[in-house]
């Protein structure tokens, strides 16, 4: 939204919550300045924020690192078609989470906006003077959120069918189905749904490259606790820049539950199977940590308490209600918006 705000005729101020304030934003601000927009950090009371002066984008040439946030690239792709001259964006390091950029390109194309991306995702050309056109479409279900329910079925000896999941979409996180298959889980992919049938047996260990699927890392680590062998989730350094230091968060909380897990700068190694026990979980205001620990708790001995569980509202407000509807003994208030 910061690049989009540069198109407005008047200034816009973004006020950051505590989690967002810790995430790097300077590469995006640098890129916007090179494209003729003024966006600067600004304190708003006791909070950090960004002031975007507005007045439109000139366009031109700029560069961004590819290993910080694909969202910077997506933001410029939304805004730069309305710049005064063409925009050429160079990605200075290999772009991670490139499928999210491909998703952005797909959405823009549906609205009549063309963005040219080189095969190696190192150069992006955005023609100026384009016009957004109306489009009627269906928003597909989110594989990132569904992954937690599919994983829950895989470890809890149960059968779950999740509707409105279209495997033909560009979503990178649909790879959760391949990961579950490698772990020996029985699944069926239909035209608009996915069914997972867990048999209660130990899973197969797995090696997961997280560069394109950072949002799946917490749930993959939870699954690895119930695998018969050593699993490794690697190339996950960027998870340290999420809502929490996600590598450290999932490491500390699953260890608290009894998992045999090791961590280095960009990977986690899980020596399964682990005998997990009840614990009091601090998700650090990170929705994916809360949901991953809830999945792990299904096979833990005793009662697991997840503090400040309302953080799931960020991506999946009905998560605990859906678990309850599937038969999980969830004690607590109703989670919704």
N, C-alpha and C positions, 0 to 999 in steps of 0.2 A: 504493500500500500504506500510505502514511502515514494517510490518512483511515480506511482499514479498521482499522488498528491502534488507532484511537481507540475502537473498539467492544470491544476486549479488556478483560478484567477487571483485568489487571495491566499495568505499564509495558512498553513496547517501545523498544529503541534501534536506530536505523538507522545503520550506519557507511558513510560515503561513500568510494568510490574517488576517485582524483585528478580524473578527468574530471567526475564527478557533483558534486563539491564546488564546481566553478566555475559550475554552472548555478543560476539564481535559484530560490529556494524560498520566500522570504518571503511572496509573495502567497498561497500555499496555507496557510502557518502563520497568517497574519492571518485568512483565511476560517474556518479551523478554530476559532480562538479565539472568533470571533463566534458560532459554532455550539455553543459550550460545551465544547470540547475544549482540553486543554493540551498544546501541542506546541512545544518550544523547542530552539534549537541547543545542542549539547553537544559538547565535545571528548572523543574517545575515544583515549587515548594521543596519538599524533601525527597522528591523523586527525580530520576533522570529521564530525559526525553530528547526528541529531535524536532527542530524547527525547520520546516520546508517552506521557503519563501513563495513558491508558486510562480505563475507567469508563463509556464510552458517549458518545453525541452527544445534545445537547439538541435541536438543530435551530433553526429560526428564519430570520432573513434575513442574507444576506451578499452580497459582491460580489467579482468577480475580473476582472482585465484579460483581454481576449481575444487579445492579441498576444504572450503570453509562452509559454504551454504549454497545449494542449488537454488534456493529461494531468491537470492540476489539476481540470478540470471532470469528466473521466471518473472520477477517484478519488472525488469527492464524490457522483457519481451511484451508485457502487457502495455507498457507506457510508450515505448519508442515508435510504434507505428503512427503515433500522432505527433511526432517530432517534426521540426521544420525541414531538416535534411536527413538523408539516410544515416543509419547507425551501423557501425561495424564494431562488434564486440569480440575481443580476443581473450580466450581462457588460458591463463599462463601456466597452469598445472593441470594434470589429468582431471577431468570433471567427474566427481563422484555423484551418485544419485542421479545419473543422467536420464533415467527413465521418468523422473519427475519433470524434467525439462521437456522430454518428448510428450508427456501428458499435456503440458502447457501448450506446446505447438499444436497438438490435436484439437484442444479447445478453441484456440485462436482460429484455426482453419474452419471450424464449424461456424464461426462468426465472420467469415470472409476475410480474415487477416492472414497474410502469408509471412512466414519467417523461415529463412534459409539457414540450415545448420549443416556444417561440414560433417563428413562421415566419422571423423575422430572427435567431434564435439569441441574442437579447439577454436573454431571461427563461426560466428553467427552474424548474418546480415539481415537487417530489418529495414525495409524500404519505408520512406516517409510518406505522408499524405494519404495513408490508408483510412478506410472507414469501417467501423464495426457495424455489422448487419444483424438483425434479430435472428434468433434460432430457437426452435422448440426441440428440446431433447430431454432424455431421461438421465438423471444423475445416478450412476451405478453405485451399488453397495461397496463398502470400503474393506478391502482385504486386510489392511493394517489392523482394523478393529476386530474383524471376524477371526483373525488368527488366534486370538485368545480363546474364543469359544471352540475352535477346531482343535487347539492344543488341549483344552480341558477334556474334550471327548476322548482324545488319544490316550491320555494317562489315567482316566477315571473309569475305564471299562464301561463305556456307554456309547450310545449312538446319537449323533446330533446332525440335523440338517439345517443349514443356514441358507435362507432364500435371498434373492436379489444379488447374487454374486455371479457376474458374467466373466468367464475366463478369457473372453475375447478382448477385454479392455486392455489398455496400455499399462495398467498398474503394475509396477515392479514387484509389489508385495504379494502378488499372486504366487510367487515362488514358494510361499509357505506350503503349498500343496506338494511341490517337488521335495521339499525338505522332509515333510511328514512321510512321503513315500519311501525316501531313502532310509528313514528310521523304522521302516517296516509297518507303517500304519495303513490300514485298509481304508480307501476312500473312493468315492464315486463323484465324478464331475458331470453335472447335467447342464442344460442350456442356461438355466437361471438359478442354479443352486449347487451347493456342495454338501455331500454327506460324508461324515467321518465315523468310523466304527472302531472303537478301542476294545482290545481283548484283555486288557489288564496285565499283559506280559511286559517284560522289559523291552525297551526300544533299542534300536541299533545306534551306535555312536555316529556322529556326523561331523563333517568339516564344513564350516560356513564362512564364505567370503562376504563380509558385511559392507563392502564399498557401495553397492547399489541398493542395499536393503537395511539401512541403519535402524529403522523402526521395528524390525523383526528381532533384533538382538535380544532384548529382555525375555521374550517368550521362547526363543531358541535356547537360551541358557536354562530356563526353567525346564524345558523338555529334556535337556541333556542330563539333568539330575536323575532321570529315570531310564537312562541308557546303560547298556551293559558294556562299558568300556570308556575310553577317553574321547571326548569331543572337544573341538577347538573352534572358537568363533574369532576370526582374525580380521585385520585391516579395519578396525573399528575405532580408530583414534578420534574421529569426529564426534563420537558419542559423548565425549567429555565436554562438548559445547552445546548440549541439549538443555532441556528444562532443568535437569540436574547434570552432574558429572555421571552420566548414565552407566558407564563401565564400573565406576567405583560404587555407585548406588546398588546395582544388582549384585555385585560381588559381596558387599558388606551384608546386605539383607539375606541373601541365600546362605551365606556362611553362618549367619545368626541362626538359621533354621537347621544347620547341620550339614550343608553341602560341602563336598571336597572340591574346592575351586581355587584356582590360582589366577593372578592378574599381572599383566605387564603393561607397557605404555599403550599398546593398541590391540590387545587380545585378551581373551579369557579361555582358560582350559578347565574343563570339568571332568573329574574322574568319577564316573558313575559305576554302579548305581549308588545313590546317596539315601541314607535313612534320615528323612526329615522329621523334625519335631516342631511343636507349636512354638510361636515366638510373637513378640510385639514388633510389628514392622513399621518403620518410618520411611514412607515413599519419597520423602524430600520434595513434596508438592509436584511429583512427576507421575502423570497418569499411567504411563506404560510400566513403570516400576510397580505401582499399586496393582495393576491388573496381572502382571507376570507373577507376583508373589501370591495373589489370590489363586491363580492356576496351580502353583506349586503346593499351596496349602491343601488342595484336594487330596493329595496323597501323603500329607504330613500327619503325624500322630498328635492328637489333641486339638485344641482350639487356637486358631491363629487370629490375632487382632491386628487390623490394618488401621493405623492412625490417620486422621485427616484424609479419609478415603474419598472425600468429595472432590479431590483433584481429578478424578476420572471425568468430571464434567467437561473438561477441555476437549475431549474427543469422543467420549462414549458415555453420556450421562446415564443411560439405562443399563450399564454393564452389570451392576449387582442385582438389579431387578431381573435381568435376563437370566443370570445364574440361578436366582431363586426360582424362576419359572421352570428351569430345567431340573429342579430337584435339589439344588445345593442348599444346605442349611445356613442361610445368611441372616444374621441378627443385626438390626440397625434400622435407621430411618430410610424412607423412600428416597432414592436418588433420581432426580429429574432436573430440568432447567429451572 
